[in-house]
């Protein structure tokens, strides 16, 4: 068997506990749920999990270790991530209060907006260098060299972690989206949700700068 059953069970329990702890990815999902409704929250969750899959592929290929060993590359990713989050905050502030995805005609416009939210979730996850450190520190603890290919085991564990995170974040995104839908019935509250999203994005940017 390519994965040790006991180690894999311990991994799944650990992944679930980690996914349940509120972090930057979950905050991002909640913000998009409030702003764009259940579908927007779910799209953000899918994007975040997609970013985790890319991190997994990078870890297997050794790219994460290479970036971790290079301080300039690590800081470059950090500052690009800060800039991207600030850009998202500015975009939210520019919102009219009625640009929620669910308020748009059920056509290709909604689908394109959902894809955009998903893409933002993936980029936000990828530009957080702490995720790189997490994957380097966490996944190898559940690898058993006697079970065969280390690369395959890392890949399988990364996919499993992304799947667990997807389930948790999707549930959170849908729940926050339903709450946001009720609040957005008022144009005033809808505008406030845009401002709240901007505050969340700025907070994530500050956290990325100050958290060592």
Protein Blocks (a to p, Z undefined) as FASTA:
>chain_A
ZZdfklmmmmmmmmmmmmmpccfklmmmmmmmmmnojmlmmmmmmmmmmmmmmmmmmmmn
ommmmmmmmmklmmmmmmmmmmmmmmmmmmmmmpgoiacfklpccdfklmmmmmmmmmmm
mmmmmmmmklmmmmmmmmmmmccfknopfklmmmmmmmmmmmmmmmmmmmmmmmmmmmmm
mmmmpmklmmmmmmmmmmmmmmmmmmmmmmZZ
